[in-house]
């Protein structure tokens, strides 16, 4: 079933703000949660962080006070959404267990995006970094064994995502110039390609930020060394993926696309979530994002005299993004491209 957020009515902005107790809805159980529910929470936290930072950057690059004011109010609602999502992650989930979740997101999210990428060149971009995140999952799984967590990585990923070597991390360190790819253009690209790119940049950026902040938490020297190495690769991945974005877009165009991307992902999560309590969060936030998208579109029409309907599809969004097993696909990419370099 197609879904067009441009034709829907959301929750008015002045009714979106919640009290602290409403935001702190209680975390999932780290040992009982479905792996893909965990993946959706981790991924959506990254999407919300990217949306907020993009809005902050827009505010820093405009003299238009009215635009700053509108964006500030929307951003306040966005940061509440981020808190509600991020606070679903329990405090008793260890750093290494949380990290296994991050890398499962990287493997199965990137696999889905690559499989549904209509542009052959961009598909190669996804497949190239996929094998590196696949190896990160394998190395962190080994680290979990060494740390004596009393828990296996497979207890977290279950049988949904294979854990085996990918492209060896020692071969992932590259000259910064060799991270840069050919950018797409909004005018020529399929909307699926645009949504895929915003999604992967947000997710990889969140992983980069995660390692920037928690990589120094372990006390074991081997663990600290591993986090330091892989943290540097994640920065490379952000450079790799962000280079495919259209660099010519205005701040308002980027704002509209970010809101559209949030609508797509909240709709995707609502369509596929198995946890009824967390599904209600996705449904609520989708209704909020529909209004954020409407506001961003109205600002673009008023300021740039451009109707976002000129570049957004009016017949519905791409099909929902789905967290699902990709074992056969990853094995095929391994066999075909494990020895690729930049």
N, C-alpha and C positions, 0 to 999 in steps of 0.2 A: 504494500500500500504506500503510495507516494504521500509526502508531507511537505507543505509549502508554508513556512513560517510567516511569509509576507502576507498571507491571506488569513492568518489567525489573530486572535486578540489575546494579549497577555495580561499579567497583573499590573495595574497602574503603579508607577514607580513609587509614589508616596505610600503605598500599602505593602512595599516589599521589605521594609526594615523590621528586623526581629530583635527580641531581647537576647541577652547572653544565654539565659537558660534555654531559649528556643534553639539557639545555634548549637549548643552542646548536647546533641541528641543521644550520645553514648556510642562508644566504639564497637566495632565488630569483635568477635572472639577470634583471636589469632590462630587457634587450633581447630576451629570449627568452620570458619568462613570458607566459602567456595573460592578456589584460586582466581577465577575470573572476576568475581566480585572484588577481591583485593586489587586485581589489575585495573578494573574500572575506576576504583577510588584513587589509586596512584596516578593513573593517566589523567583523570579529571582535575586533580590537584595541580598538575603541570599546566593544563589548559587554562585554568583560572589564573594562575600566577602569570602566564604569558599575557593574558588579556589585560590584567591590571598593569603590568609593566609597559605594555604597548600604549595604554591610555596615559600613563605618567609621561612617557616619552613624547606623545602628542602634545600634552599640556606644556611641556618644556620647549616646544618648537612652534608655538602659535602666540600671536599678540591679541587674538580675539578673546576678550574677557567673557563674552557670552558663551562661547564654545568651551572655555575652561570651566565655567560654572556648571554647564550641563554635564560635561564629562566627569566632573568631580562627584556629582550626585550619583551618576550611574556607577562610577568606580567604588563608591562607598557600599553600594549594594553588591557589587562584584566581590569585594573583599569579604563581605559577610558570607557569600557563597563559598569562597575559598576556605574560610574558617570551618564552616559546616562540613565540607568535604574532608579537609585535612584532619579534623578532629575525629573522623571515623576510624583513623589508624590508632590502635591502642598503644598506650605507653609501655605495656609489658611485652611488646613485640621487640625483640632484640635488634640491634643494628644489622647484624648479618642476616637475620630472617627477613627484615624489611628490604635489605639489599637484594636477596634472592627474588623477592616480589618485583622490585624495580627491573631486574634483568629478564624476568619472565614477561613483563610488559614489553620490554624492548624487542624480544624475539617474536612474540606473537602479534604485537601491533605492527612491527615493520613487515613481517611476513604478509599480513592481511593487506597492508597498503601496497606492497609490491605486486601481489596477486591481482589487485584491483586497479593498478595504475595503467591508464590507456596509452601513455607515452613510453615507447621502448627505451629511450635514453634515460628517462627518470626511473624506470623500473630497474635499470642497472645501478643507478645511484642508491636505491634502497637495498638491492641485493648485496652490494659491496659492503656496506656497513653492517648488514644483518649478520654476516658470518663472524664479525668481530664481537658483536653483542652476544652471539651464541657462545663464543669462547669465554666471554666474561662470566656468563652463567655457570659454565663448567668450572672455571677457576674459583669462583666464590663457593660453589658446592663443595669443592675439595677443601677450601678454607674452613667451611662450617664443620667438616669432619675433624680437621686438625684442632679446632678450637674446643672440641668436646662439648658442644651445645646440648648433647643428649637428644638431638633431633637431626634428621636427614633433610637435605634440600628437597628430595622427592616427597617428603611429607607436606611441603609447601606447594610445589608445582603439581603434585600427584602424577597421574599418567598422561597429563595433557601436553606437556612440553618435554621433549627429550633433553637429557643432560649428557653431552659428549663434546669432545674437542671440536672447535671451529677453526677459523684462521688463527694461527698462533699469535699471541699478543706481541711477541718480540718483533713480528713483521708488520705491526700496525703503526709504528712510529714513523711519521713522514715529514718532509719539508712542508712548512705551512702553505707555500704556493701550490703544492700538489693536492691540497684539500679542496680547492676551488673548482666548482662545476659550472656548467652553462646555465644561466637563468632562464626561466620561462617568462612568457608575457601573458598578462591577464587577457588581453584581446584574443590571443591565439590558443590559449590553453583550455582544456576541458575543465569544467567546474570540479570534477573529481580530482584532477591533478592539483588544483588550487587548495582544496580541502585537505588532501593528503599531505601537502607540503606544510601547511600551517600546523597540522596535527603533529607531524614528526618533529618539526622544529621545537614546538612547545614541549613535547615529551622528552626529547634529548636534552633540551636546555634545563628542564627540571632535574634530570639525572645528573647533569653537570653541576648544577647548584647543590644538589644533595651531597655529592662527593666533596664539593668545596667546603661544606659545613660539617659533615660527619666523618670524613675520611680520616681525621686525626683522633677519633674516639677510641679505636681499639688500643689495647696496651701491648699486645703481642707484636714483636718486631716484624714477623713475617706478614701479619695482617696489615700493619701500617704501610709496609712496603707495597703490598698488593693494591691497597686502596690508592696509594700515591700514583702507581703506574697507570691503573685503569682510569683514574680521575683525569689524567692528561689525555688519554684517548677520547674520553667523552667530550672534552673541549674541542678536539679535532672533529668529532662527529657533528657538533653544532656548527662549526665553520663549513663543513661538508654540506650539510643540509640547508643552512640558511642561504647559501650561495645560489640555490635553485629558485629562490623567491624572486618575484618581479621587483627590481630595485627602483623602478620609475613611478611607483604608485604614490599618490598623495596620502597624507596622514588620515584624511577622512575615508578614503577608499580602504585603507588598511583597517580602520576602525569597523567599518561595515563588514568587511570580510571576517574579522575576528568574531564579531557578534553572530554572524551567519554560521561560522564554524562551531561556536558554542551551542547554537540551536541544533545543529546536525548531531553533535556528540551526545548532548543530553537526550535527544530523541532516540539516538541509537542505544544508549544505556537503558532508557525507559523501556524500549522495545525488547531488550534481551536480558534484563536483570532477573535473577531468580530469588533474591532476598526481598521480601515484600516491604520491609521497613526501609531499606535503602532505595528501593524502587520509588518510594514516595518522595524521597529527596530529589531524585532525578526528575520526577514529574513536576514538583514545585519549581525547581530551578529552570526547567524548560519554559514554564509559563512566565517566569521572570525574564528570561533571555529573549523571548519573543518581543517583549516590550523594549528591551535594550536595543534590539535590532531595529525596531520601528523608530526609536529616537535617533539612532545613528543615521538612518536613512533620511529622516527629516532634516537633520543638520546638514547632510550632504546636499540635499535639494536646495536648502536655503542659502548655503554659503558658496558652493561650487556650481550650483545650477545644473547638477547632474542627477538623473534619476537612477538609483542603484538597480532598478529593474532592467536597465540597459545591459548590465553585465551579470546579474543574478538570474538563474532560471526561474521562470514563472510557472512551470509545470511540475514543480516538486524538487525536493532535494535528492542527492544520490542515495542509493540504498543504505540502510543502517550499517555502520561499522560493527563488526562482530568479533569478540574474542573467542577463538576456537582453535582446536589443535591444527598445527601446520607441519607435522612431523615428516610426511612424505615430501612436501615442498622443500623444507629446509635440507633434507638429505639430497634432493636433486640439485639444489643450488650449491651445496658443499661439493658434490661430485664435479659440477661444471665449472666452478669459479674459485675454489679454495686457494689457487695459486695466483689469483689476480693481484696486481699492484696498481698504484695510481699511474 
